[in-house]
């Protein structure tokens, strides 16, 4: 994300929040209509559908709905608290490319929409001040996070000065910015860039916990948070054990942990959820030979699962690349043969591989061995019902 659409800056967050549902997909065009279109109109439509495939909507999944239920409720409850008590935070964990950031940002933006509708103006405005109202602040954790760099990343969101400040001054400025801008939700993305074996990173975690006393809901987003050491604050099991068993750390006491998992393909219910998700994507594709069942018929659901491991970001990448290839070659539909020729490569721009932000890409299947599971048939067309009168 570039320019004024960077969500880790106040202007960019506001621009994204207001425009996030405004994209208009290309119209559907039948093959017969396409054949009568002049060349210039065909070229325009090709550009419009390329944009459509590059901007597939964020579809809800059973896993994201679980995150929504917990996070949305926690944000609302904390926003209405009047007591000067520490607000409970939420940690959202999951693998790379599983949609954690988009899910959390959508939930937070929906809260901001409703909070602004409720209050119309900043309810805590200081007379004579001109601070911008920012109910939500989205921050990316610096790759090498230290207390000072983390404070500066937060202050950069607001455009606040950070030059020639020592750490106590930076912390005071963060507290002032959160209060003056009416911030209710502070999102720290890529939090597992913290390495708990480093003293600076443990100091940063202590600082982050201190933000919870600043009357905001702290939302930490990262890859495999339980395995990162954040919950245990860098301590080994022996250091956390007391006579009564396993003693929770301050971090564990102050945060709810929710997992945004990938799709699974082991039970009929899981297979149906995956196939339903594919059907939702299918609705947004603009290929001339696209048809109902293009992604859900026969062995395609299992093939797509084997290619992506049920990771929604990998699925989106494969579908987007497949649509581009289908248009370029004139195939105009998605088939296993077409997708077989497309490698899944992740450039990882802006992602920290050491923090698990780039997932392992499943090996491309050749001839798929039988899994022993029956294929999901929930979307199959079995033809018209007939009556045996013989």
C-alpha positions as CSV (number, residue, x, y, z in Angstrom):
1,X,0.0,0.0,0.0
2,X,1.5,3.3,-1.1
3,X,0.9,7.0,-0.9
4,X,-2.0,8.3,1.0
5,X,-3.5,4.8,1.3
6,X,-0.9,3.5,3.8
7,X,-3.0,2.4,6.7
8,X,-0.2,3.0,9.2
9,X,-0.8,6.7,8.7
10,X,-3.9,8.6,9.9
11,X,-4.8,10.0,6.5
12,X,-4.2,6.6,4.8
13,X,-6.3,4.8,7.4
14,X,-9.1,7.3,6.9
15,X,-8.9,7.0,3.1
16,X,-9.0,3.2,3.3
17,X,-11.8,3.1,5.8
18,X,-14.1,5.3,3.7
19,X,-13.3,3.6,0.4
20,X,-13.0,0.0,1.5
21,X,-16.4,-1.1,0.1
22,X,-16.5,1.3,-2.9
23,X,-14.9,-0.9,-5.5
24,X,-17.3,-1.7,-8.4
25,X,-16.5,-4.9,-10.2
26,X,-16.6,-5.2,-14.0
27,X,-20.1,-6.0,-15.4
28,X,-20.8,-9.5,-16.5
29,X,-20.6,-10.0,-20.3
30,X,-21.8,-13.0,-22.2
31,X,-19.8,-14.5,-25.0
32,X,-22.4,-13.4,-27.5
33,X,-22.3,-9.8,-26.3
34,X,-18.4,-9.9,-26.2
35,X,-18.3,-10.9,-29.9
36,X,-20.3,-7.8,-30.9
37,X,-18.2,-5.4,-28.8
38,X,-15.8,-3.1,-30.7
39,X,-12.1,-3.5,-30.0
40,X,-11.9,-0.4,-27.7
41,X,-14.8,-1.6,-25.6
42,X,-13.2,-5.1,-25.3
43,X,-9.9,-3.5,-24.2
44,X,-11.7,-1.4,-21.5
45,X,-13.6,-4.5,-20.2
46,X,-10.4,-6.5,-20.1
47,X,-8.9,-3.8,-17.9
48,X,-12.0,-3.7,-15.7
49,X,-12.1,-7.4,-15.1
50,X,-8.3,-7.5,-14.4
51,X,-9.0,-5.0,-11.7
52,X,-11.9,-7.1,-10.5
53,X,-9.8,-10.2,-10.1
54,X,-7.1,-8.2,-8.4
55,X,-9.6,-6.9,-5.8
56,X,-11.5,-10.0,-4.8
57,X,-13.6,-9.2,-1.7
58,X,-12.8,-10.3,1.8
59,X,-15.2,-13.2,2.3
60,X,-16.2,-14.3,5.7
61,X,-15.1,-17.8,6.9
62,X,-16.0,-19.8,9.9
63,X,-12.6,-18.9,11.4
64,X,-12.9,-15.2,10.7
65,X,-16.4,-15.1,12.1
66,X,-15.0,-16.5,15.4
67,X,-12.4,-13.7,15.5
68,X,-15.2,-11.2,14.7
69,X,-17.3,-12.3,17.6
70,X,-14.6,-12.0,20.2
71,X,-12.8,-8.9,18.9
72,X,-15.8,-6.8,18.1
73,X,-17.4,-7.5,21.5
74,X,-14.1,-6.7,23.3
75,X,-13.7,-3.4,21.4
76,X,-17.3,-2.3,22.1
77,X,-17.2,-3.2,25.8
78,X,-13.9,-1.4,26.4
79,X,-15.0,1.6,24.4
80,X,-17.9,2.2,26.8
81,X,-15.9,1.8,30.0
82,X,-15.6,4.9,32.1
83,X,-13.5,3.6,34.9
84,X,-9.7,4.3,34.7
85,X,-9.0,0.5,34.7
86,X,-6.7,-1.4,32.4
87,X,-8.6,-2.6,29.3
88,X,-8.3,-6.3,28.4
89,X,-6.6,-6.8,25.0
90,X,-6.9,-9.3,22.2
91,X,-4.2,-11.3,20.4
92,X,-5.0,-12.6,17.0
93,X,-2.8,-15.4,15.9
94,X,-2.5,-17.5,12.7
95,X,-0.2,-18.5,9.9
96,X,1.1,-16.2,7.2
97,X,-1.3,-15.2,4.4
98,X,-4.3,-16.3,6.3
99,X,-6.1,-12.9,6.3
100,X,-5.3,-11.8,9.9
101,X,-4.6,-8.2,9.0
102,X,-7.5,-7.7,6.7
103,X,-9.9,-9.4,9.1
104,X,-8.8,-7.3,12.1
105,X,-8.7,-4.0,10.1
106,X,-12.3,-4.7,8.8
107,X,-13.6,-5.3,12.3
108,X,-11.9,-2.2,13.6
109,X,-13.1,-0.1,10.7
110,X,-16.7,-1.3,11.3
111,X,-16.4,-0.3,14.9
112,X,-15.1,3.2,13.9
113,X,-18.0,3.6,11.5
114,X,-20.5,2.8,14.2
115,X,-18.6,4.9,16.9
116,X,-18.6,7.9,14.6
117,X,-22.3,7.4,13.8
118,X,-23.1,7.3,17.5
119,X,-21.1,10.4,18.5
120,X,-21.0,12.4,15.2
121,X,-18.1,14.5,16.7
122,X,-15.2,13.6,19.0
123,X,-16.9,13.1,22.3
124,X,-13.8,14.1,24.3
125,X,-12.8,17.2,22.4
126,X,-10.7,19.6,24.4
127,X,-12.1,23.2,23.9
128,X,-9.9,25.2,21.5
129,X,-8.0,22.2,20.2
130,X,-7.9,21.0,16.6
131,X,-6.7,17.4,17.0
132,X,-8.0,15.0,14.4
133,X,-10.4,12.3,15.7
134,X,-8.9,8.9,15.3
135,X,-10.9,6.1,17.0
136,X,-8.6,3.5,15.5
137,X,-4.8,3.6,15.1
138,X,-3.1,0.9,13.0
139,X,0.6,0.4,13.5
140,X,3.1,-2.1,12.0
141,X,5.6,-3.3,14.5
142,X,9.1,-2.3,13.3
143,X,11.2,-5.2,12.0
144,X,13.8,-4.5,14.7
145,X,11.5,-3.4,17.5
146,X,12.8,-1.4,20.4
147,X,10.9,0.7,22.9
148,X,11.9,4.0,21.1
149,X,11.2,2.7,17.6
150,X,7.8,1.3,18.7
151,X,6.8,4.7,20.2
152,X,8.0,6.5,17.1
153,X,5.9,4.1,14.8
154,X,2.8,5.0,16.9
155,X,3.5,8.7,16.8
156,X,4.2,8.6,13.0
157,X,0.6,7.4,12.6
158,X,-0.6,10.7,14.0
159,X,2.1,12.8,12.4
160,X,3.4,13.8,15.8
161,X,6.9,15.0,16.3
162,X,9.5,12.5,17.5
163,X,12.9,14.3,17.0
164,X,15.3,14.7,19.9
165,X,13.0,12.9,22.4
166,X,14.3,10.4,25.0
167,X,12.2,7.4,25.9
168,X,10.2,8.9,28.8
169,X,9.3,11.9,26.5
170,X,8.2,9.5,23.7
171,X,6.0,7.5,26.1
172,X,4.4,10.7,27.4
173,X,3.8,11.8,23.8
174,X,2.2,8.5,22.9
175,X,-0.2,8.8,25.9
176,X,-1.1,12.3,24.9
177,X,-1.7,11.4,21.2
178,X,-3.9,8.5,22.1
179,X,-6.0,10.7,24.5
180,X,-6.1,13.8,22.3
181,X,-7.2,11.9,19.2
182,X,-9.8,9.9,21.1
183,X,-8.2,6.6,20.1
184,X,-10.2,3.6,21.4
185,X,-8.4,0.8,19.5
186,X,-4.6,0.4,19.0
187,X,-3.6,-2.3,16.5
188,X,0.0,-3.5,16.5
189,X,0.4,-5.8,13.5
190,X,3.3,-8.3,12.9
191,X,3.9,-8.4,16.7
192,X,5.8,-11.6,16.5
193,X,8.7,-9.7,15.0
194,X,9.6,-9.4,18.7
195,X,12.1,-12.0,19.6
196,X,11.8,-12.8,23.3
197,X,15.4,-13.9,23.7
198,X,16.5,-10.3,23.1
199,X,16.5,-7.8,26.0
200,X,15.3,-4.9,23.8
201,X,12.3,-7.0,22.7
202,X,11.3,-7.9,26.2
203,X,11.5,-4.2,27.2
204,X,9.2,-3.5,24.2
205,X,6.7,-6.0,25.4
206,X,6.7,-4.4,28.8
207,X,6.1,-1.0,27.1
208,X,3.2,-2.5,25.0
209,X,1.5,-3.8,28.1
210,X,1.8,-0.3,29.6
211,X,-0.3,1.0,26.7
212,X,-3.2,-0.9,28.1
213,X,-3.5,1.6,30.9
214,X,-4.0,4.4,28.4
215,X,-7.7,3.5,28.0
216,X,-7.4,1.8,24.6
217,X,-8.1,-1.8,23.5
218,X,-4.8,-3.2,22.4
219,X,-5.0,-5.7,19.5
220,X,-1.8,-7.6,18.8
221,X,-1.7,-9.5,15.5
222,X,1.0,-12.0,14.6
223,X,2.1,-15.4,13.3
224,X,1.9,-18.3,15.8
225,X,1.8,-16.1,18.9
226,X,1.6,-19.1,21.3
227,X,4.9,-20.5,19.8
228,X,6.6,-17.1,19.7
229,X,7.2,-16.8,23.4
230,X,5.1,-13.6,23.8
231,X,2.6,-15.3,26.1
232,X,5.4,-16.5,28.3
233,X,7.2,-13.2,28.1
234,X,10.4,-15.0,27.0
235,X,10.5,-17.1,30.1
236,X,11.1,-20.9,30.0
237,X,8.5,-23.2,31.6
238,X,10.6,-23.6,34.7
239,X,10.6,-19.9,35.4
240,X,6.8,-19.7,35.2
241,X,6.0,-22.7,37.4
242,X,4.9,-22.3,41.0
243,X,3.7,-24.8,43.6
244,X,0.1,-24.7,42.2
245,X,1.1,-25.6,38.7
246,X,1.6,-23.3,35.7
247,X,1.2,-19.7,36.7
248,X,-0.1,-17.4,34.0
249,X,2.1,-14.4,33.1
250,X,0.9,-10.8,33.1
251,X,0.6,-11.0,29.3
252,X,-1.7,-14.1,29.5
253,X,-3.9,-12.4,32.1
254,X,-4.4,-9.3,30.1
255,X,-5.1,-10.7,26.7
256,X,-7.7,-13.0,25.1
257,X,-6.1,-15.2,22.4
258,X,-8.0,-16.1,19.3
259,X,-6.7,-18.2,16.4
260,X,-7.5,-17.4,12.7
261,X,-6.8,-20.8,11.3
262,X,-6.6,-22.0,7.7
263,X,-9.3,-24.2,6.2
264,X,-9.2,-27.9,6.9
265,X,-10.3,-30.7,4.6
266,X,-10.8,-33.7,6.9
267,X,-14.5,-33.9,7.8
268,X,-17.7,-33.4,5.7
269,X,-18.4,-30.1,7.5
270,X,-14.9,-28.8,6.8
271,X,-15.1,-29.9,3.1
272,X,-18.4,-28.2,2.8
273,X,-17.1,-25.0,4.3
274,X,-14.2,-25.0,1.9
275,X,-16.4,-25.6,-1.1
276,X,-18.8,-22.9,0.0
277,X,-15.9,-20.5,0.1
278,X,-14.9,-21.4,-3.4
279,X,-18.5,-20.9,-4.5
280,X,-18.3,-17.4,-3.0
281,X,-15.1,-16.6,-5.0
282,X,-16.6,-18.0,-8.1
283,X,-19.4,-15.4,-8.0
284,X,-16.8,-12.6,-8.5
285,X,-14.9,-14.0,-11.4
286,X,-15.3,-12.4,-14.9
287,X,-14.2,-15.0,-17.4
288,X,-16.2,-15.5,-20.6
289,X,-16.5,-19.3,-20.1
290,X,-17.0,-19.1,-16.3
291,X,-19.9,-21.3,-15.2
292,X,-21.5,-22.4,-11.9
293,X,-19.4,-25.1,-10.5
294,X,-16.1,-24.0,-12.2
295,X,-14.4,-24.1,-8.8
296,X,-16.7,-26.5,-6.9
297,X,-17.4,-29.4,-9.3
298,X,-15.7,-32.8,-9.5
299,X,-12.1,-32.8,-8.1
300,X,-11.5,-29.1,-8.3
301,X,-12.1,-28.4,-4.5
302,X,-9.6,-31.0,-3.5
303,X,-7.1,-29.8,-6.2
304,X,-7.3,-26.2,-4.9
305,X,-6.9,-27.4,-1.4
306,X,-3.8,-29.4,-2.2
307,X,-2.3,-26.4,-4.1
308,X,-3.0,-23.9,-1.2
309,X,-3.2,-26.0,2.0
310,X,-6.4,-24.1,2.8
311,X,-4.6,-20.8,3.2
312,X,-6.9,-18.0,1.9
313,X,-4.1,-15.8,0.8
314,X,-2.5,-18.5,-1.3
315,X,-5.9,-19.4,-2.8
316,X,-6.4,-15.7,-3.8
317,X,-3.0,-15.5,-5.4
318,X,-3.6,-18.7,-7.4
319,X,-7.1,-17.7,-8.5
320,X,-5.8,-14.2,-9.5
321,X,-2.9,-15.6,-11.5
322,X,-5.2,-18.2,-13.0
323,X,-7.6,-15.6,-14.3
324,X,-4.8,-13.6,-15.8
325,X,-3.5,-16.7,-17.6
326,X,-7.0,-17.7,-18.7
327,X,-7.6,-14.3,-20.3
328,X,-4.1,-14.1,-21.9
329,X,-4.4,-17.6,-23.5
330,X,-8.1,-17.3,-24.5
331,X,-9.0,-20.3,-22.3
332,X,-11.5,-18.0,-20.4
333,X,-12.0,-20.5,-17.6
334,X,-10.1,-22.1,-14.8
335,X,-9.2,-25.8,-15.0
336,X,-6.7,-28.0,-13.2
337,X,-4.6,-28.2,-16.4
338,X,-4.3,-24.4,-16.6
339,X,-3.6,-24.0,-12.9
340,X,-1.0,-26.8,-13.0
341,X,1.2,-24.5,-15.2
342,X,1.3,-21.7,-12.7
343,X,3.8,-21.8,-9.8
344,X,2.8,-20.2,-6.5
345,X,5.6,-17.8,-5.7
346,X,5.6,-15.3,-2.8
347,X,7.8,-12.3,-3.2
348,X,7.3,-11.5,0.4
349,X,7.7,-7.7,-0.1
350,X,7.5,-6.1,3.3
351,X,7.2,-9.4,5.1
352,X,9.6,-10.9,7.6
353,X,10.3,-14.5,6.7
354,X,12.1,-15.1,10.0
355,X,8.8,-14.2,11.8
356,X,6.8,-16.7,9.9
357,X,5.0,-14.1,7.8
358,X,5.7,-16.0,4.5
359,X,4.1,-19.5,4.6
360,X,5.5,-22.6,3.1
361,X,3.8,-23.2,-0.3
362,X,2.5,-26.8,-0.7
363,X,4.2,-28.9,-3.3
364,X,2.3,-28.9,-6.6
365,X,0.4,-32.2,-6.9
366,X,1.1,-34.5,-9.7
367,X,-1.3,-37.5,-9.9
368,X,-3.1,-37.2,-6.6
369,X,-3.2,-40.3,-4.5
370,X,-6.5,-41.4,-3.1
371,X,-7.1,-39.8,0.3
372,X,-9.7,-42.4,1.3
373,X,-12.2,-39.6,1.8
374,X,-15.4,-39.3,-0.2
375,X,-15.4,-36.1,-2.4
376,X,-17.9,-33.4,-1.2
377,X,-21.0,-33.5,-3.5
378,X,-23.0,-30.7,-1.9
379,X,-22.8,-28.5,-5.0
380,X,-23.2,-31.3,-7.6
381,X,-25.9,-31.2,-10.2
382,X,-27.5,-34.6,-10.3
383,X,-29.9,-33.8,-13.1
384,X,-33.7,-33.7,-13.1
385,X,-35.5,-36.0,-10.8
386,X,-37.1,-38.9,-12.7
387,X,-39.9,-41.3,-11.9
388,X,-39.4,-45.0,-12.7
389,X,-42.7,-46.1,-14.3
390,X,-41.4,-49.3,-15.9
